[in-house]
Amino acid sequence: MKNTIKTIVTLACATMVLAGCDLKKKDENQNKATTIEQIQAEKGKPARVVKAANAKLTDVRKFSGSIEGIQQNKAISKMGDPLAKINVQVGSSVQKDQVLAEYFFTGDNTGLQKAQEQVNLLEKNYERLKEVQAKGGISQKDVEAMESQLKIAKMDLETARRANLILAPAAGVVTEMNWTVGQVPGVGGTFCTIAKLEQVILKLNVTSRDIGLFKKGAAAVVNMNGETVKGKVTLIPLAANPTTRFFPVEVTFQNSKKKLLPGMYVTAELDARQVNGIVVPYEAVVYANGLNTVWTVDAEGKARRKIVEVGVRTKDDIQITDGISEGETVMVEGMSKMNDGDKVLIVE
């Protein structure tokens, strides 16, 4: 019996000790919480700040359009016969008058053969006349007349030769192919497109609202797979297209690495204009409930929430057109826990 009573007393003592420990922990936690509140009340809520400064910002706008070669030419078919051979493909570099394709001989395209026979005949006649002239049988005038006929026949032969082949109209790179072997481009059909790619043009359809942003010579860039291709505005039309009502602006890019190819649809970043004004880091502006606000620190070290109007925005900064003045202290971190009138602890 005595042992039982002793055990009960021991357990009761242990329970009281544990309870006392729990109360001590609770008191410590309460004291700690009180201490944090006291620190904020005495020293302020922490925030990182900057000074609103007067600076220049570049207004960068994005516009999209299609790439074209700076100089594009079309190789035209001059016969209505099927293609027998194609010597190039998209991406091939060609020289002027290079043979791009040849036709099947169908019996209808005999002009080349006839022209060749005429030249052969006149060349033989010319050689005979030269021999007769050497013996004094004919005059120089007769020889010159034959020479003239031979020259005309050779020109006809060249015309027929060019008609029986599809030749490159200019040097460049084949950017588009419209036909394959066995198909018939037809007289006047475009066999392929050839462009010079050292420079290319980005053609933009710009609205009446945005055309005022464009200045001739303004810098532009296109990012292609991590590489930047630089260009500038080279053409700003004085009137809109009467059909589309858009202004066809042209931006020319240096394209030595041929990153930009005709037909690509790309987005360019354009340095539209530069503005001067009050500038703060982009993260300083808080947008909520349709309003842009910034948190400032007044002369007494207290937080003040101000509604502002914003202007030009860049990747890192934003222009404030109304609401704060140059030199004001603006928060860039810590705003989420601030209330108007809170004491602020400025931290680095």
C-alpha positions as CSV (number, residue, x, y, z in Angstrom):
1,M,0.0,0.0,0.0
2,K,2.8,2.3,0.9
3,N,4.6,1.5,-2.4
4,T,1.4,2.4,-4.3
5,I,1.0,5.7,-2.6
6,K,4.7,6.5,-3.2
7,T,4.3,5.7,-6.9
8,I,1.3,8.0,-7.2
9,V,3.1,10.9,-5.5
10,T,6.1,10.4,-7.8
11,L,3.9,10.5,-11.0
12,A,2.1,13.6,-9.7
13,C,5.4,15.4,-9.1
14,A,6.7,14.5,-12.6
15,T,3.5,15.8,-14.2
16,M,3.8,19.1,-12.3
17,V,7.4,19.4,-13.5
18,L,6.5,18.8,-17.2
19,A,3.6,21.2,-17.0
20,G,5.9,23.8,-15.6
21,C,8.3,23.3,-18.5
22,D,5.5,23.7,-21.0
23,L,4.4,27.0,-19.4
24,K,7.9,28.2,-19.4
25,K,8.2,27.5,-23.2
26,K,4.9,29.3,-23.8
27,D,6.1,32.3,-21.8
28,E,9.4,32.4,-23.7
29,N,7.6,32.3,-27.1
30,Q,5.2,35.1,-26.0
31,N,8.2,37.1,-24.8
32,K,9.9,36.5,-28.2
33,A,6.8,37.6,-30.2
34,T,6.6,40.7,-28.0
35,T,10.2,41.4,-28.6
36,I,9.8,41.3,-32.4
37,E,6.9,43.6,-32.2
38,Q,8.8,45.9,-29.9
39,I,11.7,46.0,-32.3
40,Q,9.5,46.9,-35.3
41,A,7.7,49.5,-33.1
42,E,11.0,51.0,-31.9
43,K,13.2,50.7,-35.0
44,G,10.7,50.2,-37.8
45,K,9.7,47.6,-40.4
46,P,12.7,46.7,-42.7
47,A,12.7,47.9,-46.3
48,R,15.2,48.4,-49.0
49,V,15.0,51.8,-50.7
50,V,16.3,53.9,-53.6
51,K,16.1,57.6,-54.5
52,A,13.8,58.6,-57.3
53,A,16.0,60.1,-60.0
54,N,15.6,62.2,-63.1
55,A,16.9,60.1,-66.0
56,K,16.6,59.3,-69.7
57,L,14.7,56.1,-70.8
58,T,14.5,54.5,-74.2
59,D,11.0,53.5,-75.2
60,V,11.5,50.0,-76.7
61,R,8.5,48.7,-78.6
62,K,7.9,45.3,-80.2
63,F,6.6,45.0,-83.8
64,S,6.2,41.8,-85.9
65,G,6.4,41.3,-89.6
66,S,7.8,39.2,-92.5
67,I,11.4,39.0,-93.7
68,E,12.2,39.7,-97.4
69,G,15.5,39.7,-99.3
70,I,16.9,43.2,-99.9
71,Q,16.9,42.4,-103.6
72,Q,14.6,39.6,-104.8
73,N,14.4,38.3,-108.4
74,K,12.2,35.7,-110.0
75,A,13.5,33.2,-112.5
76,I,10.8,33.0,-115.2
77,S,9.9,30.0,-117.5
78,K,9.8,30.9,-121.2
79,M,8.5,27.6,-122.5
80,G,5.4,25.4,-122.0
81,D,7.4,22.2,-121.8
82,P,8.0,19.9,-118.8
83,L,11.2,20.2,-116.7
84,A,13.8,17.6,-117.4
85,K,16.5,18.6,-114.9
86,I,16.7,21.0,-112.0
87,N,20.2,22.0,-110.9
88,V,19.5,23.9,-107.7
89,Q,17.5,23.7,-104.5
90,V,16.5,26.1,-101.8
91,G,19.6,27.5,-100.2
92,S,21.8,27.1,-103.3
93,S,24.1,30.1,-104.1
94,V,23.9,31.0,-107.8
95,Q,25.5,33.4,-110.2
96,K,23.9,35.5,-112.9
97,D,22.9,33.4,-116.0
98,Q,23.7,30.1,-114.2
99,V,21.5,27.3,-115.6
100,L,18.9,26.5,-113.0
101,A,16.8,24.0,-115.0
102,E,16.4,22.4,-118.4
103,Y,13.3,21.3,-120.4
104,F,12.5,18.0,-122.0
105,F,12.8,18.0,-125.8
106,T,9.2,17.4,-127.0
107,G,9.5,18.2,-130.7
108,D,7.6,21.5,-130.2
109,N,10.7,23.3,-128.8
110,T,12.7,23.1,-132.0
111,G,13.7,26.9,-132.1
112,L,17.1,26.2,-130.6
113,Q,17.9,23.5,-133.2
114,K,16.8,25.8,-136.1
115,A,18.8,28.7,-134.8
116,Q,21.9,26.5,-134.4
117,E,21.5,25.2,-138.0
118,Q,21.2,28.8,-139.3
119,V,24.4,29.8,-137.6
120,N,26.3,26.8,-138.9
121,L,25.1,27.5,-142.4
122,L,26.1,31.2,-142.3
123,E,29.5,30.4,-140.8
124,K,30.3,28.1,-143.7
125,N,29.1,30.7,-146.2
126,Y,31.2,33.3,-144.5
127,E,34.3,31.2,-144.7
128,R,33.7,30.6,-148.4
129,L,33.2,34.3,-149.0
130,K,36.5,35.1,-147.2
131,E,38.3,32.7,-149.6
132,V,36.7,34.2,-152.6
133,Q,37.6,37.7,-151.4
134,A,41.2,36.7,-150.9
135,K,41.3,35.8,-154.7
136,G,39.7,39.1,-155.6
137,G,36.3,37.6,-156.5
138,I,34.0,39.8,-154.3
139,S,34.2,43.1,-152.5
140,Q,34.7,43.9,-148.8
141,K,31.1,45.2,-148.8
142,D,29.8,41.7,-149.6
143,V,31.8,40.2,-146.8
144,E,30.6,42.8,-144.3
145,A,27.0,42.0,-145.3
146,M,27.6,38.3,-144.5
147,E,29.3,39.2,-141.2
148,S,26.2,41.2,-140.2
149,Q,23.9,38.3,-141.1
150,L,26.1,36.0,-139.0
151,K,26.0,38.3,-136.0
152,I,22.2,38.5,-136.1
153,A,22.0,34.7,-136.4
154,K,24.2,34.3,-133.4
155,M,22.0,36.6,-131.4
156,D,18.9,34.6,-132.4
157,L,20.7,31.5,-131.3
158,E,21.5,33.0,-127.9
159,T,17.9,34.0,-127.5
160,A,16.7,30.5,-128.4
161,R,19.3,29.0,-126.0
162,R,18.1,31.2,-123.2
163,A,14.5,30.3,-123.9
164,N,15.3,26.6,-123.8
165,L,16.9,26.9,-120.3
166,I,15.9,28.6,-117.1
167,L,18.7,30.9,-116.1
168,A,19.4,32.9,-112.9
169,P,18.4,36.5,-113.5
170,A,20.9,37.7,-110.8
171,A,23.4,36.4,-108.3
172,G,22.1,35.4,-104.9
173,V,20.6,32.5,-102.9
174,V,17.6,30.4,-104.0
175,T,14.9,31.1,-101.3
176,E,11.9,29.6,-102.9
177,M,11.3,26.7,-105.4
178,N,7.9,26.3,-107.0
179,W,8.3,23.2,-109.3
180,T,9.8,19.8,-109.5
181,V,11.1,17.6,-112.4
182,G,8.3,16.6,-114.7
183,Q,6.1,19.5,-113.9
184,V,5.3,22.3,-116.4
185,P,5.8,25.9,-115.1
186,G,4.3,27.2,-118.3
187,V,5.3,30.4,-120.2
188,G,5.7,33.2,-117.7
189,G,5.6,30.9,-114.7
190,T,7.9,31.7,-111.7
191,F,10.3,28.8,-111.4
192,C,12.1,30.1,-108.3
193,T,13.0,33.2,-106.3
194,I,16.5,34.4,-105.8
195,A,17.5,36.9,-103.2
196,K,20.6,38.6,-101.8
197,L,20.8,37.8,-98.1
198,E,23.7,39.9,-96.9
199,Q,21.0,42.4,-96.0
200,V,17.3,41.7,-95.5
201,I,14.2,43.8,-94.9
202,L,11.6,43.4,-92.2
203,K,8.3,44.7,-93.5
204,L,5.9,46.0,-90.9
205,N,2.3,46.9,-91.2
206,V,2.0,49.8,-88.7
207,T,-1.2,51.4,-87.5
208,S,-2.0,55.1,-87.6
209,R,-1.6,55.1,-83.8
210,D,2.0,53.8,-83.8
211,I,3.4,55.3,-87.0
212,G,4.5,58.4,-85.0
213,L,6.9,56.2,-83.0
214,F,9.1,55.5,-86.0
215,K,12.1,57.6,-86.9
216,K,14.4,56.9,-89.9
217,G,17.6,55.5,-88.6
218,A,16.2,54.2,-85.3
219,A,17.9,51.1,-84.0
220,A,16.2,47.7,-84.0
221,V,17.2,44.2,-83.0
222,V,15.9,40.7,-83.6
223,N,16.9,37.8,-81.3
224,M,17.4,34.5,-83.2
225,N,18.4,31.5,-81.1
226,G,20.3,33.5,-78.7
227,E,22.0,35.7,-81.3
228,T,21.2,39.4,-81.8
229,V,20.8,40.7,-85.4
230,K,21.0,44.5,-85.6
231,G,19.2,46.7,-88.0
232,K,17.7,50.2,-88.4
233,V,14.5,51.8,-89.8
234,T,15.2,52.6,-93.5
235,L,11.7,53.5,-94.9
236,I,8.8,55.4,-93.4
237,P,6.0,55.9,-95.9
238,L,4.3,59.3,-96.1
239,A,0.9,57.7,-96.7
240,A,-0.9,54.5,-95.6
241,N,-1.8,51.7,-98.0
242,P,-5.2,52.7,-99.4
243,T,-6.4,49.1,-99.2
244,T,-5.1,47.9,-95.8
245,R,-4.9,51.3,-94.1
246,F,-1.5,50.3,-92.6
247,F,1.8,52.1,-93.1
248,P,4.3,49.7,-94.7
249,V,7.5,50.5,-92.7
250,E,10.8,48.8,-93.6
251,V,13.6,47.9,-91.3
252,T,16.9,46.8,-92.8
253,F,19.1,44.2,-91.1
254,Q,22.7,43.3,-91.7
255,N,22.5,39.5,-92.2
256,S,26.1,38.3,-92.9
257,K,25.4,35.1,-91.0
258,K,22.1,34.5,-92.8
259,K,20.2,34.1,-89.6
260,L,17.2,35.9,-91.1
261,L,15.6,34.2,-94.2
262,P,12.9,35.4,-96.5
263,G,9.4,34.3,-95.3
264,M,10.3,34.3,-91.6
265,Y,7.8,36.0,-89.4
266,V,9.8,37.7,-86.6
267,T,9.4,40.2,-83.8
268,A,11.8,43.2,-83.6
269,E,12.5,45.4,-80.7
270,L,12.6,49.0,-81.8
271,D,14.1,52.0,-80.0
272,A,11.0,54.2,-80.6
273,R,11.9,57.3,-78.6
274,Q,13.8,58.7,-75.6
275,V,12.1,60.5,-72.7
276,N,13.4,62.3,-69.7
277,G,11.6,62.1,-66.4
278,I,11.4,60.7,-62.8
279,V,12.6,57.1,-63.0
280,V,12.4,54.3,-60.3
281,P,13.1,50.5,-60.5
282,Y,10.3,48.6,-62.0
283,E,9.7,46.6,-58.8
284,A,9.0,49.8,-56.9
285,V,5.6,50.1,-58.6
286,V,2.7,48.1,-57.1
287,Y,-0.4,47.6,-59.3
288,A,-3.6,46.8,-57.5
289,N,-7.3,47.5,-58.0
290,G,-6.6,49.5,-61.2
291,L,-4.1,51.8,-59.5
292,N,-0.3,52.1,-59.7
293,T,1.2,53.0,-56.3
294,V,4.7,53.4,-54.8
295,W,5.7,53.3,-51.1
296,T,7.9,56.2,-50.0
297,V,9.6,57.1,-46.8
298,D,9.0,60.6,-45.5
299,A,11.3,62.9,-43.6
300,E,10.2,61.4,-40.3
301,G,11.0,57.9,-41.5
302,K,7.5,56.8,-41.9
303,A,5.9,54.8,-44.8
304,R,3.6,56.7,-47.2
305,R,1.6,55.1,-50.0
306,K,1.3,57.3,-53.1
307,I,-0.8,56.8,-56.2
308,V,1.3,57.5,-59.3
309,E,1.0,57.7,-63.1
310,V,3.5,55.8,-65.1
311,G,5.0,56.3,-68.6
312,V,7.7,54.5,-70.5
313,R,8.7,51.1,-69.2
314,T,11.9,49.2,-69.8
315,K,13.1,45.8,-68.6
316,D,14.5,47.3,-65.3
317,D,13.0,50.8,-64.9
318,I,9.8,52.7,-65.2
319,Q,9.0,56.4,-65.7
320,I,6.8,58.1,-63.1
321,T,4.9,61.0,-64.8
322,D,3.0,62.1,-61.8
323,G,2.8,61.4,-58.0
324,I,6.3,61.7,-56.7
325,S,9.2,64.1,-57.1
326,E,12.9,63.7,-57.8
327,G,14.9,62.8,-54.7
328,E,12.1,61.1,-52.8
329,T,13.0,57.9,-51.0
330,V,11.1,55.0,-52.7
331,M,10.8,51.4,-51.4
332,V,11.8,48.5,-53.7
333,E,11.5,45.7,-51.1
334,G,9.4,45.3,-47.9
335,M,6.3,47.1,-49.2
336,S,4.0,44.0,-48.7
337,K,4.1,44.3,-44.9
338,M,3.8,48.1,-44.7
339,N,0.9,50.1,-43.5
340,D,0.6,53.8,-44.1
341,G,2.3,55.6,-41.2
342,D,4.5,52.7,-40.2
343,K,8.0,53.4,-39.0
344,V,10.6,52.2,-41.6
345,L,13.9,50.6,-40.9
346,I,16.0,51.2,-44.0
347,V,18.4,48.3,-44.7
348,E,21.1,47.9,-47.3
